[in-house]
Amino acid sequence: MTANTEVSLPLVNVESTRYYHTIIYNLGLVQSLSNNWLLVANFIPTLASDFEEKLSGNDLLFQANALAVNTKNEKLKCMALVWLIPLVWVGS
């Protein structure tokens, strides 16, 4: 006895496949505030689009973070990290 098994796979429409591109710039700052304090900050604007339509606010993403380091002595450093939630620019 032979069993017939038919497998149905979803078809991928190649014409509707989109390619997304990203342009990311990472701007960082390291600043000594005093003998005991160090500040590290990053700003990361991102452009992500398929570039098939006019750019909109949904294509832009801004991220930022900051790290403060306090040196108590050579063996002990206290750190506090603040990560700002990614912000999407909603402009016209």
C-alpha distances in whole Angstrom, upper triangle without the diagonal:
4,7,10,13,16,19,23,26,29,31,35,37,40,43,43,43,46,48,50,53,56,59,61,64,65,69,70,73,75,78,80,82,84,85,82,80,77,75,72,71,68,67,64,64,61,60,56,55,53,56,54,57,60,61,61,62,58,58,61,60,63,63,66,67,70,70,74,74,77,79,80,81,79,77,76,75,74,71,70,68,67,64,65,62,61,63,61,64,64,66,67
4,7,10,13,16,19,22,26,28,31,34,36,39,39,39,42,44,47,50,52,56,57,61,62,66,67,70,72,75,78,79,82,82,79,77,74,73,69,68,65,64,61,61,57,56,52,51,49,52,51,53,57,57,57,58,55,55,57,57,60,60,63,64,67,67,71,72,75,76,78,79,77,74,74,72,71,69,68,65,65,62,62,59,58,60,58,61,61,63,63
4,6,10,13,16,19,23,25,28,31,33,36,36,36,40,41,44,47,49,53,54,58,59,63,64,67,69,72,75,76,79,79,76,74,72,69,66,65,62,61,58,57,54,53,49,48,46,49,48,50,54,54,54,55,51,51,54,54,57,57,60,60,64,64,68,69,72,73,75,76,74,72,71,69,68,66,65,62,61,58,59,56,54,56,55,57,57,60,60
4,7,10,13,16,20,22,25,28,30,33,33,33,37,39,41,44,47,50,52,56,57,61,62,66,67,71,73,75,77,78,75,73,70,68,65,63,60,59,56,55,52,51,47,45,43,46,45,47,50,51,51,52,49,49,52,52,55,55,58,59,62,63,66,68,71,72,74,75,74,71,70,69,67,65,64,61,60,57,57,54,52,54,52,55,55,57,57
4,6,10,13,16,19,22,25,27,30,30,30,33,35,38,41,43,47,48,52,53,57,59,62,64,67,69,71,74,74,72,69,67,64,61,59,56,55,52,52,48,47,43,42,40,43,42,44,47,48,48,49,45,45,48,48,51,51,54,55,58,59,63,64,67,69,71,72,70,68,67,65,64,61,60,57,56,53,53,50,49,50,49,51,51,53,54
4,6,10,13,15,19,21,24,27,27,27,30,32,35,38,41,44,46,50,51,55,57,60,62,65,68,70,72,73,70,68,65,63,59,58,54,53,50,49,46,44,40,39,37,40,38,40,44,45,45,46,42,42,45,45,49,49,52,53,57,58,61,63,66,68,70,71,69,67,66,64,63,60,59,55,55,51,51,48,46,48,46,49,48,50,51
4,6,10,12,16,19,21,24,24,23,27,29,31,35,37,41,42,46,47,51,53,56,58,61,64,66,68,69,67,64,61,59,56,54,51,50,46,45,42,41,37,36,33,37,35,37,41,41,42,42,39,39,42,42,45,45,48,49,53,54,58,59,62,64,66,67,66,64,62,61,59,56,55,52,51,48,48,45,43,44,43,45,45,47,47
4,7,9,13,15,18,21,20,21,24,26,29,32,35,38,40,44,45,49,51,55,57,60,63,64,67,68,66,63,60,57,54,52,49,48,44,43,40,38,34,33,30,34,32,34,38,38,38,39,36,36,39,39,42,43,46,48,51,53,56,58,61,63,65,66,65,63,62,60,58,55,54,50,49,46,46,42,41,42,40,42,42,44,44
4,6,9,13,15,18,17,17,21,23,25,28,31,35,37,40,42,46,47,51,53,56,59,61,64,65,62,60,57,54,51,49,45,44,40,40,36,35,31,29,27,30,29,31,34,35,35,36,33,33,36,36,39,40,43,44,48,49,53,55,58,60,62,63,62,60,59,57,55,52,51,47,46,43,43,39,37,39,37,39,39,41,41
4,7,10,12,15,14,14,17,20,22,26,28,32,34,38,40,43,45,49,51,54,57,59,62,63,61,58,55,52,49,46,43,42,38,37,33,32,28,26,24,27,26,27,31,31,32,33,29,29,32,33,36,37,40,42,46,47,51,53,56,58,61,62,61,59,58,55,54,51,49,45,44,41,40,37,35,36,34,36,36,38,38
4,6,9,12,11,12,15,18,21,24,27,31,33,37,39,43,45,49,51,54,57,59,62,63,61,58,55,52,49,47,43,41,38,36,33,31,27,25,22,25,23,25,29,30,31,32,29,28,32,33,36,37,41,43,46,48,52,54,57,59,62,63,62,60,59,56,55,52,50,46,45,41,41,38,35,36,34,36,35,37,37
4,6,9,8,8,12,14,17,21,24,27,30,33,36,39,42,45,48,51,54,56,59,60,58,55,52,49,46,43,40,38,34,33,29,27,23,21,18,21,20,22,26,26,27,29,26,25,28,29,33,34,38,40,43,45,49,51,55,57,59,61,59,58,57,54,53,49,47,44,42,39,38,35,32,33,31,32,32,34,34
4,5,6,7,10,13,17,20,23,27,30,33,36,39,42,46,48,52,55,57,60,61,60,56,53,50,47,44,40,38,34,33,29,26,23,20,17,20,17,20,23,25,26,28,25,24,28,29,33,34,38,40,44,46,50,52,56,58,61,62,61,60,58,55,54,50,49,45,43,40,39,36,33,33,30,32,31,33,32
4,5,5,9,11,15,18,21,25,27,31,34,37,40,44,46,50,53,55,58,59,58,55,52,49,45,42,39,37,33,31,27,25,21,18,15,18,16,19,22,23,25,27,24,23,27,28,32,33,37,39,43,45,49,51,55,57,60,61,59,58,57,54,53,49,48,44,43,39,38,35,32,33,30,31,31,32,31
4,6,8,11,14,17,21,24,27,31,34,37,40,44,47,50,53,55,58,60,59,55,52,49,45,43,39,36,33,30,27,24,20,17,14,16,13,16,20,21,23,26,23,22,25,27,31,33,37,39,43,45,49,52,55,57,61,62,61,60,58,55,54,50,48,45,43,39,38,35,32,32,29,30,29,30,29
4,6,10,13,16,19,23,26,29,32,35,38,42,45,48,51,53,56,58,56,53,50,47,43,40,37,34,30,28,25,22,18,15,12,14,12,14,18,19,21,23,20,19,23,25,28,30,34,37,40,43,47,49,53,55,58,60,59,58,56,53,51,48,46,42,40,36,35,32,29,29,26,27,26,27,27
4,7,10,13,17,20,23,27,29,33,35,39,42,45,49,50,53,55,53,50,47,44,40,38,34,32,28,26,22,20,16,14,10,13,12,15,18,19,20,22,19,18,21,23,26,28,32,34,38,40,44,46,50,52,55,56,55,54,53,50,48,45,43,39,38,34,33,30,27,27,25,26,26,27,27
4,6,10,13,17,19,23,26,29,32,36,39,42,45,47,50,52,50,47,44,41,37,34,31,28,25,22,19,16,12,10,7,10,9,12,15,15,17,19,16,14,18,19,23,25,28,31,35,37,41,43,47,49,52,54,53,52,50,47,46,42,40,37,35,31,30,27,24,24,21,23,23,24,24
4,7,10,14,16,20,23,26,29,33,36,39,42,44,48,49,48,45,41,38,35,32,28,26,22,20,16,14,10,8,6,9,10,13,15,15,17,19,16,14,17,18,21,23,26,29,33,35,39,41,45,47,50,51,50,49,48,45,44,40,38,35,33,29,28,26,23,23,21,22,23,24,24
4,7,10,13,17,19,23,26,29,32,36,39,41,44,46,44,41,38,35,31,28,24,22,18,16,13,10,7,5,4,8,10,12,14,13,14,16,13,10,13,14,18,19,23,25,29,31,35,37,41,43,47,48,47,46,45,42,40,37,35,31,30,26,25,23,19,20,17,18,20,21,21
4,7,10,13,16,20,23,27,29,33,36,38,41,43,42,39,35,32,29,26,22,20,16,14,10,8,6,6,6,8,11,13,14,12,14,15,14,10,12,13,16,18,21,24,27,30,33,35,39,41,45,46,45,44,43,40,39,35,33,30,28,25,24,22,18,19,17,18,20,20,21
4,6,10,13,16,19,23,26,29,33,34,38,39,38,35,32,28,25,22,18,16,12,10,7,6,4,7,9,10,14,15,15,13,14,14,13,9,10,10,13,14,17,20,23,26,29,32,36,38,41,42,41,41,40,36,35,32,30,26,25,21,20,19,16,16,15,16,18,19,20
4,7,10,13,16,20,23,26,30,32,35,37,36,33,29,26,23,20,16,14,10,8,6,5,6,9,11,12,15,16,16,13,15,15,14,10,10,10,12,13,16,19,22,24,28,30,34,36,40,41,40,40,38,35,34,30,29,25,24,21,20,19,16,16,15,15,18,19,20
4,7,10,13,17,20,23,26,28,32,33,33,29,26,23,19,16,12,10,7,6,5,6,8,12,15,15,19,20,19,16,16,16,15,12,10,9,10,11,13,15,18,21,24,26,30,32,36,37,36,36,35,31,30,27,25,22,20,17,17,17,14,14,14,15,18,19,21
4,6,10,13,17,20,23,25,29,30,30,27,23,20,16,14,10,8,6,6,7,9,12,15,18,18,22,22,21,18,18,17,17,14,12,11,10,11,12,14,16,19,22,24,28,30,34,35,34,34,33,29,29,25,24,21,19,17,17,17,14,15,15,16,19,20,22
4,6,10,13,16,20,22,25,27,26,23,19,16,13,10,7,6,5,7,9,12,15,18,21,22,25,26,24,21,21,19,19,17,14,12,10,9,9,11,13,15,18,21,24,26,30,31,30,31,29,26,25,21,20,17,17,14,15,16,14,15,16,17,21,22,25
4,7,10,13,17,19,22,24,24,21,17,14,11,8,6,5,6,9,11,14,17,21,24,24,28,28,26,23,23,21,21,19,16,14,11,11,9,11,12,14,17,19,23,25,28,30,29,30,28,25,24,21,20,17,16,15,15,17,15,16,18,18,22,23,25
4,7,10,14,16,19,21,20,17,13,11,7,6,4,6,9,12,14,18,21,24,27,28,31,31,30,26,26,24,24,22,19,17,14,12,10,10,10,11,14,15,19,21,25,26,25,26,25,21,21,17,17,14,14,14,15,17,16,18,20,21,24,25,28
4,6,10,12,15,17,17,14,10,8,6,5,6,9,12,15,18,21,24,28,31,31,35,35,33,29,29,26,27,25,22,20,16,14,11,11,9,10,12,14,17,19,22,24,23,25,23,19,19,16,16,14,14,15,16,19,19,20,22,23,27,27,31
4,7,10,12,14,14,11,7,6,5,7,9,12,15,18,21,25,27,31,34,34,38,38,36,33,32,30,30,29,25,23,19,17,14,12,10,9,10,11,14,15,19,20,20,21,20,16,16,14,15,14,15,16,18,21,21,23,25,26,30,31,34
4,6,9,11,12,9,6,5,6,9,12,14,18,21,24,27,30,34,37,37,41,41,39,35,35,32,33,31,28,25,22,19,16,14,11,11,10,11,12,14,18,19,19,21,19,16,16,14,15,15,16,18,19,23,23,24,27,28,31,32,36
4,6,7,8,6,4,6,9,12,15,18,21,24,27,31,34,37,41,41,45,44,42,39,38,35,36,35,31,29,25,23,19,17,13,12,10,10,10,11,15,16,16,19,17,14,15,14,15,16,17,20,21,25,26,27,31,31,35,36,39
4,7,8,5,6,7,10,13,16,19,23,25,29,32,35,39,42,42,46,45,43,40,39,36,37,36,32,29,26,23,20,17,14,12,10,10,10,12,14,16,17,20,18,15,15,14,15,16,17,20,21,25,27,28,31,31,35,36,39
4,5,5,7,10,13,16,20,23,26,29,32,36,39,42,46,46,50,49,47,43,42,39,40,39,36,33,29,27,23,20,17,15,12,11,9,10,12,14,15,18,16,14,15,15,16,18,20,23,24,28,30,31,34,35,38,39,43
4,6,8,12,15,18,22,25,28,31,34,38,41,44,48,48,52,51,50,46,45,42,43,42,38,35,32,29,25,22,19,16,13,11,9,8,10,11,12,15,14,12,14,15,17,19,21,25,27,30,32,33,37,38,41,42,46
4,7,10,14,17,21,24,27,30,33,37,39,43,46,47,51,50,49,45,44,41,41,40,37,34,30,27,24,20,17,14,10,8,5,5,7,9,11,13,11,9,10,12,14,16,19,22,24,28,30,32,35,36,40,41,45
4,7,10,13,17,20,23,27,30,33,36,40,43,44,47,47,45,41,40,37,37,37,33,30,27,24,20,17,13,10,7,6,5,7,9,12,13,15,13,10,10,10,11,14,16,19,21,24,26,28,31,33,36,37,41
4,7,10,14,17,20,23,26,30,33,36,40,40,44,44,42,38,37,34,35,34,30,27,24,21,17,14,11,8,6,5,7,8,12,14,14,16,14,10,11,9,11,12,14,17,19,22,24,26,29,30,34,35,39
4,7,10,13,17,20,23,27,29,33,36,37,40,40,38,35,34,31,31,30,27,24,20,17,13,11,7,6,5,6,9,12,15,17,18,19,17,13,12,10,10,10,11,14,15,19,20,22,25,26,30,31,35
4,7,11,13,17,20,23,26,30,33,34,37,37,35,32,31,28,28,27,24,21,17,14,11,8,6,5,6,8,12,14,17,19,19,20,18,14,13,11,10,9,10,12,14,17,18,20,23,24,28,29,33
4,7,10,13,17,20,23,26,30,30,34,34,32,28,27,24,25,24,20,17,14,11,7,6,4,6,9,11,15,17,21,23,23,24,21,18,16,13,12,10,9,10,11,14,15,16,19,20,24,25,29
4,6,10,13,17,19,23,26,27,30,30,28,25,24,21,22,20,17,14,11,8,5,5,6,9,12,15,18,21,24,26,26,26,24,20,19,16,14,11,11,10,10,13,12,14,17,18,22,23,26
4,7,10,13,16,20,23,24,27,27,25,21,20,18,18,17,13,11,7,6,4,7,9,12,15,18,22,24,28,30,29,30,28,24,23,19,17,14,12,10,10,12,11,11,14,14,18,19,23
4,6,10,13,16,20,20,24,24,22,19,18,16,16,14,11,8,6,5,6,9,12,15,18,21,24,27,30,32,32,32,30,26,25,21,19,16,14,12,11,12,9,10,12,13,17,18,21
4,7,10,13,17,17,21,20,19,15,14,12,13,11,7,6,4,6,8,12,15,18,21,24,28,31,34,36,35,36,34,30,28,25,23,19,17,14,13,13,10,10,10,10,14,15,18
4,6,10,13,14,17,17,16,13,13,11,11,8,6,5,6,8,11,14,18,21,24,27,31,33,37,38,38,38,36,32,31,27,25,21,19,16,15,14,10,10,10,11,14,15,17
4,7,10,10,14,14,13,9,10,10,9,6,5,7,9,12,15,18,21,25,28,31,34,37,40,42,41,41,40,36,34,31,29,25,23,20,18,17,13,12,10,11,13,14,16
4,7,9,12,12,12,9,10,10,8,5,6,8,11,13,17,20,24,26,30,33,36,39,42,44,43,43,41,37,36,32,30,26,24,21,19,17,14,14,11,12,14,15,17
4,5,8,9,10,8,9,11,9,6,9,11,14,17,20,24,27,30,34,36,40,43,46,48,47,46,45,41,40,36,34,30,28,24,23,21,17,16,13,14,15,16,16
4,5,8,10,9,11,14,12,9,12,15,18,21,24,27,31,34,37,40,43,46,49,51,50,49,48,44,43,39,37,33,31,28,26,24,20,20,17,17,18,18,18
4,6,7,7,10,13,12,9,12,15,19,21,25,28,32,35,38,41,45,47,50,52,51,51,49,46,44,41,39,35,33,29,27,25,22,21,18,17,18,17,17
4,7,9,12,15,14,12,15,18,22,25,28,31,35,38,42,44,48,50,54,55,55,54,53,49,48,44,42,38,36,32,30,28,24,23,20,19,19,19,18
4,6,9,12,12,11,14,17,21,24,27,31,34,38,41,44,48,50,54,55,55,55,53,49,47,44,41,38,35,32,29,27,23,22,18,17,16,16,14
4,6,10,11,10,12,16,19,23,26,30,33,36,40,43,46,49,52,54,54,54,52,48,46,43,40,36,34,30,28,26,22,20,17,15,14,13,11
4,7,8,6,9,12,15,19,22,26,29,33,36,39,42,45,49,51,50,50,48,44,43,39,36,33,30,27,24,22,19,17,13,12,11,10,10
4,5,6,7,11,14,17,21,24,28,31,34,38,41,44,47,49,49,49,47,43,41,37,35,31,28,25,22,20,17,14,11,9,8,7,7
4,5,5,8,11,14,18,21,25,28,31,35,38,41,44,46,47,46,44,40,38,34,31,28,25,22,19,17,13,11,7,5,5,5,7
4,6,8,11,14,18,21,25,28,31,35,38,41,44,46,46,46,43,40,38,34,31,27,24,21,18,16,12,10,7,7,7,9,10
4,7,10,13,17,21,24,27,31,34,37,40,43,45,45,45,43,39,37,33,31,27,24,21,19,17,13,11,8,8,9,10,12
4,7,10,14,17,21,24,27,31,34,37,40,42,42,42,40,36,34,30,28,24,21,18,16,14,10,9,6,6,8,10,12
4,7,10,14,17,21,24,27,31,34,37,39,39,38,36,32,30,27,24,20,18,14,12,10,7,6,5,7,10,12,15
4,7,11,14,17,21,24,27,30,33,36,36,36,33,29,27,24,21,17,15,12,9,9,6,5,6,8,11,13,16
4,7,11,14,17,20,24,27,30,32,32,32,30,26,24,20,17,14,11,8,7,7,5,6,9,11,14,17,20
4,7,11,14,17,20,23,27,29,29,29,26,23,21,17,14,11,9,6,5,8,7,9,12,14,17,19,23
4,7,10,13,17,20,23,25,25,25,23,19,17,13,11,7,6,4,6,9,10,12,15,17,21,23,26
4,7,10,13,16,20,22,22,22,20,16,14,10,8,6,5,7,8,12,13,15,19,20,24,26,29
4,7,10,13,16,18,19,19,16,12,10,7,6,4,6,9,11,15,16,19,22,24,27,29,33
4,7,10,13,15,16,17,14,10,8,6,5,7,9,12,14,18,20,22,25,27,30,32,36
4,6,10,12,13,13,10,7,6,4,7,9,12,15,18,21,23,25,29,30,34,36,39
4,6,9,11,12,9,6,5,6,9,12,15,18,21,24,26,28,32,33,37,39,42
4,6,7,8,6,4,6,9,12,15,18,21,24,27,29,32,35,37,40,42,46
4,7,8,5,6,7,11,14,17,20,24,26,30,32,34,38,40,43,45,49
4,5,5,7,10,13,17,20,23,26,29,32,34,37,40,42,46,47,51
4,6,8,11,14,18,20,24,26,30,33,35,37,41,43,46,48,51
4,7,10,13,17,19,23,26,29,32,34,37,40,42,46,48,52
4,7,10,14,16,20,23,26,29,31,34,38,40,43,45,49
4,7,10,13,17,19,23,26,28,30,34,36,39,42,45
4,7,10,14,17,20,23,25,28,32,34,37,39,43
4,7,10,13,16,19,22,24,28,30,33,35,39
4,7,10,13,16,19,21,25,27,30,32,36
4,6,10,13,15,18,21,24,27,29,33
4,6,9,12,14,18,20,23,26,30
4,6,9,11,15,17,20,23,27
4,6,8,12,14,17,20,23
4,6,10,13,15,18,22
4,7,10,13,16,19
4,6,9,12,16
4,6,9,13
4,6,9
4,7
4
